[in-house]
Amino acid sequence: MSSTGRRLAALARSWAARAGIAAITVLTCLLGVSTPAAMADPTTAIYTGTDTTTAALTDGSLTHTTYFTASNRGGGIAESNRSAAAGSSPALSIVDIDEFVDLNAVVELSNTGDEPIDDLDVAVALPSSYPAETGAPRLLVDAARLGTGKDGLSPDSDTTGVEIAYGSSTESFSPYDEWSASTGGDWSALQALEFTGTLSPGETFTLTIPLSLANQDELDLTRVSWVGIDERVLSPAGADASTRIRFARRVTDAEGTSPLTSTGQYRASSNAPDAIQSLMPTMQASDLTVSNIATDDASDAHAASADDRLFTGGTVSLDLARVKSAIRDAGWQVEPDESTSDGLAASYTYASDVLHFTDATSNGATVQVRQVISAVSSTVPLGASWSPADNLGWIHDHAGSDVGVDSSDVRVETNVDTATPGVYQATYYYAPRAYYGSGGYEAAVTVEVAVTASASATITGTTTLEGGELQEGQFTFQMTDASGDLVATTTNLADGSFAFTPPQFDHDSIGSSTEYTIVEVVPDGAGDAGDDGTVTRDQITYDTHTEHVEVRVSADESGTNPVATIITDPDGVVFSNIQGSDTPSPSPSASSAPSPGASPDPDASASGGPAAESTQEEPSGGTIPLISAESSALVMGAGVVMVTVGTAMGLHGKRH
């Protein structure tokens, strides 16, 4: 092996030891990235970032540089950043995988001095000199664009003093004839070149090496893999330099539009309810910092604009200031970061691809959020005691531990007055004094405290005693709810009235409807019910029908206090009882019973004389009129049939 070969082998090992020379891999997510045919830029196929480098390097009288060029669909030629000097980060550029047509490596050597350079010795490793990882770009010399009949590579310049040696590795070089014989003329085996000889003053040597991307359809664009040209100047002065490219795709929506034009909302993390998602701000390019060429020194980081290009493998950093402001008054906040001035995360960095639209209103940039304060609104009765702790669920500090309402990091502002009905507010602030002192706050929640009066519903009814003198407390009545549970028991006053007062209805009852059933209690020892459903004891026939009552609760004009409305049938709650020496006979059938207030038909007498007159006036309140216990004669054909009609009670049933 020649001394030059040994030096180049050492060079290759040193290059491989430098950061990411073979491939720098960063996993990224390609959610929804579409082929941006509509986004094809007719002017450039190479993105060079904000720090474009076009100057060559100067070492003594030798000026040298390496870089890539690419033509595109529009016919233009774009150049990559030029090689950077040793000790600095390599010059980095992005080739648009969907835009470039032809790719080339270029080597330029110039003598800027007044004397010839007679000992020129420069070695260049081509991108193919590094073993390709799975899914990493594999660049080879493109023999189809070299032309035919060439004895090796032809420089673009007219220099004659520079000789080119060829290497299938970085360890040895030979003239073209020898190298071609050893490889069978396979240009894809070329991995390195050596330039030796003489450069006259003012002379420039330029060599363009056509390249092909051998595995374009197999590239894994979910990671970043750099390939490049590495240069080592052995003489006239020692120096080295390098330039790198990676292949990437534009990040666009389905219509080929950059997501930086989106006005969709940032997405809250999955632990947040819909109410918090609705508060998330819409995306603005001014919130974002873009770095397509992501490096440790973030040399490409720049404020985003709507017309910025995003590439897979880049990053986007979101300034969280607007997010923090949008959700803090709902008791939520972003994740803690004790290294910042307010103890909260200042920004999140995402792979460029997450800005892809997920739907018409949302954006893929998810922000991790957490609930800081949990508090609820409530209703309290007029005159009840209340304290801020009654409505506070919890407050959590940055470690997730509970913070008491009496902590110096918590303050409560409230105007609750339980002595006066109304709707009041209580606001809970979490303001860690380590960050906010006596000023701002991290999160807050405002709840309502409604102080309300209660509504009562007094259900009244009446009872009567036909044929006897009604006594106070003579009859007992029970009211049950819809489940059959006893609500209240009461007795009548001397005038026959009675009343029930169900439990009071509070604010939470507004909009409710409650049904009750009222019956008269038949005393123990009463006989079995007759055919007409009546029950008699001690010569009193008890009213056994059932009354149904509904209580509806609505809100007053303020919307805070309940108002109860009692619904009965038209004649109200009425019970009628009869006192007499004889047990009543069953009521006449519906077909033979007279209508209320009607007298028997005079033509119904046996002899054509006047019919028997009723001895009982029609009672008030819509009861069924009573009929005399006397026998009435009904004419039926040629004979006379005597029908004894028993006294019919004036009983009230539910009328529907």
matplotlib code that plots the C-alpha trace (Angstrom):
import matplotlib.pyplot as plt

x = [0.0, 1.3, 1.9, -1.0, -3.2, -2.2, -2.9, -6.3, -7.1, -6.3, -8.4, -11.3, -11.0, -10.9, -13.9, -15.9, -15.1, -16.6, -20.2, -22.7, -20.4, -22.1, -25.7, -27.3, -30.6, -33.5, -36.9, -39.7, -43.4, -44.9, -48.5, -50.5, -47.7, -48.8, -46.8, -46.5, -46.7, -48.7, -46.0, -43.1, -40.9, -39.8, -36.7, -34.8, -34.3, -31.9, -32.7, -29.7, -31.4, -30.9, -27.1, -26.2, -22.4, -21.1, -17.5, -14.5, -11.9, -8.4, -5.3, -2.3, -2.4, -4.9, -8.6, -10.7, -14.3, -16.7, -20.5, -23.5, -25.6, -29.0, -31.2, -34.9, -38.1, -38.0, -34.6, -32.7, -29.6, -29.4, -26.2, -25.8, -23.8, -20.1, -17.7, -17.0, -13.5, -12.2, -13.4, -16.8, -20.0, -20.2, -22.0, -25.6, -28.3, -31.5, -32.3, -36.0, -36.8, -39.7, -38.1, -34.6, -33.8, -30.0, -27.5, -23.7, -20.7, -18.4, -14.7, -13.0, -9.3, -7.8, -4.4, -4.9, -1.2, 1.5, 3.5, 2.7, 1.5, 3.8, 3.1, -0.7, -2.1, -5.8, -7.9, -11.7, -14.0, -17.3, -20.7, -20.6, -17.5, -19.6, -21.5, -25.2, -27.5, -30.9, -33.1, -30.2, -29.4, -26.9, -25.2, -23.1, -21.3, -23.8, -22.1, -25.1, -24.3, -20.5, -20.8, -18.9, -15.4, -13.9, -10.6, -11.7, -13.3, -13.0, -12.5, -14.8, -11.7, -8.8, -6.2, -3.6, -1.3, -3.7, -3.7, -6.6, -6.1, -9.0, -9.8, -12.3, -11.6, -10.0, -6.8, -5.3, -5.4, -4.2, -4.4, -7.6, -6.4, -5.3, -8.4, -10.7, -9.0, -9.3, -13.0, -14.0, -14.9, -17.6, -18.1, -20.3, -17.2, -15.6, -15.4, -12.5, -10.3, -6.9, -5.7, -2.0, 0.2, 0.5, -1.8, -0.6, -1.2, -4.9, -5.8, -8.9, -9.5, -13.2, -14.5, -18.3, -19.1, -22.6, -24.3, -27.4, -29.5, -29.6, -32.3, -34.7, -37.8, -36.4, -35.4, -36.7, -37.6, -38.8, -35.2, -32.4, -29.4, -26.6, -24.2, -21.5, -18.2, -15.1, -11.9, -8.4, -5.7, -2.3, -0.2, 0.7, -0.8, -2.7, -6.5, -9.8, -13.4, -16.8, -20.3, -23.4, -26.9, -29.9, -33.0, -36.4, -40.0, -42.0, -44.6, -48.0, -51.7, -53.8, -54.1, -50.3, -50.5, -47.9, -49.4, -47.8, -50.9, -53.2, -55.6, -56.5, -56.4, -53.4, -54.4, -54.6, -53.4, -55.9, -56.3, -58.0, -61.8, -63.5, -64.0, -60.2, -59.7, -62.2, -59.9, -56.8, -55.6, -55.5, -52.1, -50.1, -46.8, -45.5, -45.7, -43.3, -39.6, -38.6, -35.4, -35.3, -31.6, -31.8, -28.4, -27.1, -26.3, -29.7, -28.0, -31.0, -33.6, -35.7, -39.1, -41.7, -43.6, -46.7, -44.6, -41.8, -40.9, -41.1, -39.3, -39.5, -36.8, -36.8, -38.2, -40.8, -40.7, -44.0, -43.8, -46.3, -47.1, -50.5, -51.4, -50.6, -52.7, -55.7, -56.2, -55.0, -58.4, -60.0, -57.7, -55.4, -51.8, -48.9, -46.3, -43.9, -40.3, -38.6, -35.7, -38.0, -39.0, -42.6, -41.9, -43.8, -42.6, -41.7, -41.9, -42.3, -40.3, -41.9, -40.9, -42.1, -44.6, -46.9, -48.2, -50.1, -53.8, -55.8, -59.2, -60.7, -60.3, -57.4, -53.7, -51.3, -49.2, -50.2, -49.5, -49.3, -51.5, -52.5, -55.3, -54.2, -57.4, -60.7, -63.7, -67.5, -70.4, -73.1, -76.4, -76.8, -80.0, -80.6, -78.9, -76.7, -73.0, -70.4, -66.6, -64.3, -63.3, -66.9, -66.6, -62.9, -62.0, -58.2, -55.2, -52.1, -48.6, -45.9, -45.2, -48.9, -49.2, -52.3, -52.1, -54.5, -56.8, -55.1, -51.6, -49.7, -49.6, -53.4, -55.7, -59.5, -61.6, -65.4, -68.5, -70.7, -73.4, -75.7, -78.0, -79.3, -80.6, -78.6, -75.9, -72.3, -68.8, -65.7, -62.4, -59.5, -56.0, -52.9, -49.9, -46.7, -44.8, -41.5, -42.4, -45.2, -44.6, -47.7, -48.5, -49.7, -50.9, -50.4, -54.0, -57.5, -61.0, -64.2, -67.3, -70.9, -72.5, -76.3, -78.0, -81.7, -84.9, -86.9, -90.4, -93.2, -96.3, -99.3, -101.8, -105.4, -108.6, -112.1, -114.3, -118.0, -120.4, -123.9, -126.5, -124.3, -122.5, -118.8, -116.3, -112.8, -110.3, -113.1, -111.4, -107.8, -106.0, -102.6, -100.4, -97.9, -95.3, -95.0, -93.1, -95.9, -93.8, -95.8, -95.1, -97.6, -100.7, -103.3, -106.9, -109.8, -110.7, -114.3, -115.1, -114.0, -110.7, -107.4, -103.8, -100.5, -97.1, -94.6, -90.8, -89.6, -88.3, -84.9, -82.9, -82.0, -85.7, -86.3, -87.7, -88.9, -92.4, -93.5, -96.7, -98.6, -101.6, -104.1, -106.6, -109.0, -108.0, -110.7, -110.6, -109.7, -112.7, -114.7, -116.5, -115.5, -116.2, -119.5, -120.2, -120.0, -116.6, -117.9, -116.8, -119.0, -118.3, -120.4, -123.0, -120.5, -119.9, -116.3, -115.2, -112.6, -111.7, -108.1, -107.0, -103.9, -101.9, -98.9, -96.4, -94.4, -91.3, -90.2, -87.8, -88.8, -87.9, -84.3, -83.9, -82.5, -85.4, -87.9, -91.7, -94.1, -97.3, -100.0, -102.0, -105.3, -108.4, -111.0, -112.9, -109.8, -109.2, -112.7, -113.9, -117.6, -118.8, -122.4, -123.8, -127.0, -128.7, -128.9, -126.1, -126.4, -127.4, -125.2, -125.4, -127.6, -125.9, -124.6, -127.4, -130.2, -128.7, -129.9, -127.6, -126.5, -129.4, -132.0, -135.4, -136.9, -139.0, -142.7, -143.7, -142.0, -144.9, -147.0, -150.3, -149.2, -149.3, -146.5, -143.2, -141.8, -139.8, -136.2, -135.9, -132.2, -131.0, -128.0, -124.9, -122.3, -118.8, -119.7, -120.7, -123.1, -126.6, -128.2, -131.4, -134.2, -134.2, -137.9, -138.9, -139.6, -141.9, -140.5, -142.8, -141.4, -143.8, -147.3, -146.2, -144.9, -141.5, -140.6, -136.9, -135.4, -132.7, -130.4, -128.9, -126.0, -123.1, -121.7, -118.1, -115.3, -112.9, -110.1, -111.7, -109.8]
y = [0.0, 3.5, 6.1, 8.0, 4.9, 4.5, 8.2, 7.9, 4.7, 6.6, 9.5, 7.1, 5.8, 9.3, 10.4, 7.4, 8.3, 11.8, 12.2, 10.5, 10.1, 6.9, 7.8, 9.8, 8.2, 9.9, 8.2, 10.3, 9.8, 10.1, 10.4, 11.2, 12.6, 12.6, 12.9, 16.6, 16.5, 19.8, 21.3, 20.7, 23.7, 24.5, 26.4, 24.2, 20.6, 21.2, 22.9, 24.6, 26.1, 29.5, 29.3, 28.8, 28.3, 29.0, 30.0, 27.7, 26.9, 28.4, 26.6, 28.5, 29.2, 26.3, 27.0, 23.9, 22.8, 19.9, 20.1, 18.5, 19.8, 18.6, 19.5, 19.6, 19.3, 23.0, 22.6, 24.6, 23.6, 23.8, 23.6, 22.2, 23.9, 23.7, 21.7, 23.0, 23.1, 20.6, 21.2, 22.5, 20.7, 19.3, 21.4, 20.0, 20.1, 18.4, 16.9, 16.9, 13.2, 14.2, 17.1, 16.2, 14.7, 14.4, 14.5, 15.2, 15.4, 18.3, 18.8, 22.2, 23.0, 26.5, 28.0, 31.6, 32.2, 33.6, 30.4, 27.0, 24.3, 21.4, 19.0, 18.9, 15.9, 15.8, 12.7, 12.7, 9.9, 9.7, 9.1, 5.5, 4.9, 4.0, 0.8, 1.5, 0.8, -0.8, 2.0, 4.5, 6.2, 4.3, 6.7, 5.2, 6.8, 7.0, 5.4, 6.2, 9.9, 9.5, 9.1, 6.5, 6.3, 8.1, 7.2, 7.9, 11.0, 14.2, 17.4, 20.3, 22.6, 22.7, 22.0, 19.5, 19.3, 17.4, 13.6, 11.5, 8.1, 5.8, 3.6, 0.9, 1.7, 4.4, 2.3, 2.3, 4.2, 3.4, 5.0, 4.5, 1.7, -0.4, 0.3, -0.4, -3.7, -4.7, -3.9, -4.8, -1.1, -1.2, 2.5, 1.5, 0.2, 3.6, 4.9, 7.4, 9.6, 11.1, 14.3, 14.9, 17.0, 20.7, 23.7, 26.9, 30.3, 31.3, 27.9, 26.0, 22.3, 21.2, 17.7, 16.8, 13.2, 12.1, 10.1, 7.8, 6.9, 3.2, 2.5, 5.4, 3.2, 1.6, 4.7, 4.8, 8.5, 7.9, 8.4, 10.8, 9.3, 11.6, 10.7, 13.0, 13.9, 13.9, 15.7, 15.5, 17.9, 16.2, 18.9, 21.7, 22.0, 19.6, 20.2, 18.4, 19.2, 17.6, 18.2, 16.0, 15.6, 13.6, 12.8, 14.0, 14.7, 17.8, 17.7, 18.7, 18.0, 16.1, 19.2, 19.7, 22.7, 23.3, 22.7, 26.0, 27.6, 25.7, 27.4, 24.1, 23.8, 22.3, 19.0, 18.5, 15.1, 12.3, 12.9, 16.2, 16.4, 18.0, 21.2, 21.7, 20.7, 23.4, 26.0, 25.0, 27.9, 27.7, 27.3, 30.3, 30.2, 32.7, 30.1, 27.8, 27.4, 25.3, 23.3, 21.1, 20.4, 19.3, 19.4, 19.8, 23.5, 24.1, 26.2, 26.0, 26.9, 29.8, 31.4, 29.7, 31.5, 30.3, 29.8, 27.8, 24.4, 21.5, 18.3, 14.9, 14.4, 18.0, 19.4, 22.0, 23.6, 25.0, 28.0, 27.1, 30.6, 30.8, 27.3, 28.0, 31.2, 29.5, 26.7, 28.1, 29.6, 26.2, 24.7, 23.0, 23.6, 22.2, 19.9, 21.2, 22.1, 23.4, 24.9, 27.6, 30.9, 29.9, 26.2, 25.1, 23.7, 26.6, 24.6, 21.2, 19.9, 17.6, 15.9, 18.0, 15.5, 15.8, 19.2, 17.2, 17.9, 15.2, 16.6, 19.9, 21.5, 19.8, 19.8, 17.0, 18.8, 17.2, 19.1, 17.2, 18.9, 18.1, 19.2, 21.4, 22.3, 20.4, 22.3, 22.1, 24.4, 23.8, 25.0, 25.7, 26.4, 29.9, 30.5, 27.4, 27.6, 27.6, 27.7, 27.6, 24.0, 22.9, 23.3, 22.4, 18.9, 19.2, 21.2, 19.3, 20.7, 19.9, 16.6, 15.6, 16.1, 17.7, 21.3, 22.5, 25.4, 27.2, 26.9, 30.1, 28.9, 29.0, 32.0, 32.2, 35.1, 34.8, 36.9, 34.1, 35.4, 32.6, 35.1, 36.4, 34.3, 34.6, 33.2, 33.9, 33.0, 31.5, 31.5, 29.3, 30.2, 28.0, 30.4, 28.7, 31.5, 30.1, 31.3, 33.9, 35.6, 37.6, 38.3, 36.0, 32.4, 29.1, 27.9, 29.0, 27.7, 29.7, 28.0, 29.1, 28.9, 29.3, 30.3, 29.4, 29.3, 26.1, 25.7, 23.9, 22.4, 22.1, 19.6, 20.2, 18.2, 18.0, 15.2, 15.1, 13.0, 12.6, 11.8, 12.7, 15.4, 15.6, 15.6, 16.9, 14.0, 11.6, 10.5, 9.7, 10.2, 8.9, 10.1, 7.8, 8.4, 6.7, 3.8, 3.2, 4.6, 6.5, 10.2, 11.6, 10.9, 13.5, 13.8, 16.2, 19.4, 20.1, 21.8, 18.7, 20.1, 18.3, 19.0, 17.3, 19.1, 17.0, 17.5, 20.9, 21.2, 22.8, 24.1, 20.6, 19.8, 22.4, 20.6, 17.6, 16.2, 14.1, 12.0, 11.2, 9.0, 10.0, 7.5, 7.6, 5.1, 2.5, 1.6, -1.9, -4.1, -2.8, -5.4, -6.6, -4.4, -4.8, -5.3, -1.6, -1.3, 0.4, -0.5, 0.0, 0.1, 1.4, 2.5, 4.7, 3.9, 5.0, 6.5, 4.0, 5.7, 7.0, 10.5, 11.3, 14.5, 15.8, 18.4, 20.1, 22.2, 25.1, 28.0, 31.6, 34.5, 34.5, 30.9, 30.1, 29.6, 26.7, 27.2, 24.3, 23.9, 21.3, 19.5, 17.7, 16.8, 19.6, 19.1, 18.8, 16.2, 15.3, 12.3, 11.7, 9.4, 8.3, 7.7, 5.6, 2.6, 0.4, -1.0, 0.5, -1.7, -1.9, 1.2, 0.9, 0.0, 2.8, 2.2, 2.6, 5.2, 8.7, 11.5, 13.9, 16.2, 14.4, 13.1, 9.7, 9.7, 10.4, 7.9, 5.1, 4.8, 1.6, 3.5, 6.4, 8.6, 10.8, 9.0, 8.8, 11.9, 11.9, 12.6, 13.8, 16.9, 16.7, 17.3, 19.9, 19.3, 17.1, 14.0, 11.4, 12.3, 10.1, 8.1, 7.3, 3.8, 3.6, 1.1, 2.5, 0.9, 0.5, -0.4, -3.2, -4.4, -5.4, -6.3, -4.5, -5.3, -4.0, -3.0, -2.0, 0.6, 1.0, 4.3, 5.3, 7.0, 10.2, 8.8, 10.5, 8.6, 9.9, 11.6, 11.3]
z = [0.0, -0.9, 1.8, 0.4, 0.7, 4.3, 5.0, 3.4, 5.3, 8.5, 7.2, 6.7, 10.2, 11.6, 9.5, 10.7, 14.3, 13.9, 14.9, 12.6, 9.5, 8.4, 9.3, 12.0, 12.7, 14.4, 14.6, 13.4, 12.7, 9.3, 10.2, 7.2, 5.0, 1.4, -1.7, -2.4, -6.1, -6.0, -3.8, -6.3, -6.2, -9.7, -8.6, -6.1, -5.2, -2.3, 1.0, 2.6, 5.7, 7.1, 7.3, 3.7, 3.1, -0.4, 0.4, -0.3, 2.4, 2.2, 3.4, 2.4, -1.3, -1.9, -1.9, -1.8, -1.5, -2.1, -2.5, -4.2, -7.0, -8.2, -11.1, -10.7, -12.6, -13.5, -15.1, -12.5, -10.7, -7.0, -4.8, -1.3, 1.4, 0.8, 2.9, 6.4, 7.9, 10.4, 14.0, 13.0, 12.2, 8.7, 6.2, 6.0, 3.3, 2.4, -1.0, -1.8, -2.6, -4.8, -6.6, -7.6, -11.0, -11.2, -8.3, -8.5, -6.3, -7.1, -6.1, -6.7, -6.1, -6.8, -6.5, -5.2, -4.7, -7.0, -7.1, -8.5, -6.2, -7.2, -4.4, -4.6, -2.7, -1.9, -1.1, -1.4, -0.1, -2.0, -0.3, -1.3, 0.8, 3.8, 4.1, 3.7, 6.6, 5.9, 4.6, 4.4, 1.0, -1.2, -3.6, -6.5, -9.5, -12.3, -15.3, -17.6, -17.2, -17.6, -21.3, -23.3, -24.7, -21.6, -20.1, -16.6, -15.3, -17.3, -15.3, -16.1, -16.3, -18.7, -16.1, -17.2, -14.3, -11.9, -12.1, -10.8, -9.1, -8.4, -5.4, -4.6, -1.0, 0.9, 1.4, -2.0, -5.3, -8.8, -12.3, -14.2, -16.4, -13.4, -11.4, -14.3, -15.0, -11.4, -11.2, -14.7, -15.3, -12.7, -11.7, -8.9, -7.2, -7.1, -3.5, -3.4, -5.5, -5.1, -6.8, -7.2, -9.4, -10.1, -9.9, -11.6, -10.1, -10.6, -11.9, -10.8, -11.0, -11.1, -11.3, -11.3, -10.5, -11.4, -8.8, -8.7, -5.7, -6.0, -3.4, -3.7, -3.5, -0.3, 1.6, 5.2, 5.5, 9.1, 10.2, 9.3, 7.6, 6.4, 3.5, 2.3, 0.7, 2.9, 1.9, 3.3, 2.1, 2.6, 1.0, 0.5, 4.1, 6.1, 6.3, 6.0, 5.4, 4.8, 3.5, 4.1, 2.6, 3.5, 1.5, 2.9, 1.8, 2.2, 5.0, 3.6, 3.9, 1.4, -0.8, -0.8, 1.6, 4.3, 7.7, 8.8, 7.2, 9.5, 11.9, 13.6, 17.3, 19.1, 20.7, 24.4, 25.7, 26.1, 29.8, 29.2, 28.8, 25.7, 27.7, 27.9, 24.3, 23.3, 25.1, 23.2, 21.0, 17.2, 15.6, 14.6, 12.8, 15.3, 18.0, 16.2, 15.6, 12.7, 12.3, 9.2, 9.6, 13.2, 14.9, 18.5, 17.9, 16.2, 13.6, 11.3, 14.0, 12.8, 13.4, 11.3, 8.6, 6.7, 3.5, 5.3, 4.0, 6.4, 5.8, 7.3, 9.9, 11.0, 14.2, 15.2, 18.6, 20.0, 22.4, 25.1, 26.3, 24.6, 25.6, 29.3, 29.2, 27.5, 30.0, 33.3, 34.3, 33.8, 36.5, 34.0, 33.0, 31.1, 32.6, 35.2, 34.5, 37.6, 35.5, 34.1, 35.6, 36.2, 37.0, 33.8, 30.5, 28.1, 24.9, 23.3, 20.3, 17.8, 14.6, 11.7, 10.7, 13.7, 12.4, 9.8, 10.1, 11.9, 11.1, 10.1, 13.5, 15.2, 14.7, 15.4, 17.9, 21.2, 24.4, 27.6, 30.1, 33.7, 36.0, 38.9, 40.6, 41.0, 42.3, 41.9, 41.9, 44.6, 46.0, 49.7, 51.7, 52.9, 56.3, 56.0, 56.9, 54.1, 53.7, 50.7, 51.5, 50.8, 47.1, 46.7, 45.6, 45.5, 44.4, 43.2, 43.3, 40.7, 42.3, 42.3, 46.1, 47.7, 48.7, 51.4, 50.9, 53.8, 52.2, 51.4, 47.8, 47.6, 47.7, 47.5, 46.4, 47.2, 47.8, 49.2, 51.5, 52.8, 54.5, 51.2, 48.3, 45.2, 43.0, 44.2, 43.1, 44.6, 42.8, 43.8, 42.7, 42.9, 42.9, 44.1, 45.9, 44.7, 41.2, 41.5, 44.9, 45.7, 42.0, 39.3, 39.5, 37.8, 37.6, 38.8, 38.9, 39.5, 40.8, 41.6, 45.0, 44.8, 48.0, 47.7, 49.7, 49.8, 48.4, 50.3, 48.9, 51.2, 49.8, 51.1, 51.0, 52.5, 53.8, 54.6, 56.7, 55.2, 57.8, 60.8, 62.6, 61.6, 64.4, 64.5, 64.0, 63.1, 59.8, 59.1, 55.7, 54.5, 51.6, 49.9, 47.2, 43.8, 45.4, 47.9, 50.9, 53.5, 53.3, 55.9, 58.0, 59.1, 60.4, 59.6, 61.4, 62.5, 59.2, 57.3, 56.0, 56.2, 54.9, 54.1, 53.8, 51.9, 52.4, 51.1, 47.6, 47.1, 44.1, 42.9, 42.7, 39.9, 36.9, 38.8, 39.2, 42.2, 42.4, 45.6, 46.4, 49.1, 50.7, 53.7, 56.3, 57.1, 60.9, 62.0, 62.5, 59.6, 57.6, 54.2, 51.2, 49.5, 45.9, 45.4, 47.1, 50.2, 53.8, 56.8, 60.5, 63.4, 60.9, 59.0, 55.4, 54.5, 51.2, 49.8, 46.5, 45.8, 45.0, 42.9, 43.3, 41.4, 42.6, 39.9, 40.8, 38.5, 39.0, 39.8, 37.6, 39.0, 37.9, 41.4, 43.8, 43.5, 43.1, 43.7, 41.8, 43.0, 40.3, 41.2, 39.3, 38.8, 42.0, 44.2, 46.9, 48.3, 50.4, 51.3, 54.1, 55.1, 58.6, 58.8, 60.6, 57.5, 55.4, 51.9, 49.0, 45.9, 43.6, 40.5, 37.2, 35.0, 32.6, 35.2, 37.4, 36.8, 35.7, 38.4, 39.4, 37.3, 38.7, 37.7, 34.5, 35.4, 32.7, 34.6, 37.2, 37.2, 36.8, 34.8, 37.9, 39.2, 39.8, 43.3, 44.2, 45.4, 49.1, 48.8, 47.1, 44.8, 46.9, 45.8, 44.5, 41.6, 43.6, 42.2, 43.5, 46.1, 45.3, 47.9, 49.4, 48.5, 45.9, 42.4, 39.9, 36.4, 33.5, 31.4, 28.6, 29.9, 33.4, 36.4, 37.9, 41.3, 41.6, 44.9, 44.3, 47.2, 48.2, 46.0, 47.6, 46.2, 45.8, 44.0, 41.8, 39.7, 36.7, 33.4]

ax = plt.figure().add_subplot(projection="3d")
ax.plot(x, y, z, "-o")
ax.set_aspect("equal")
plt.show()
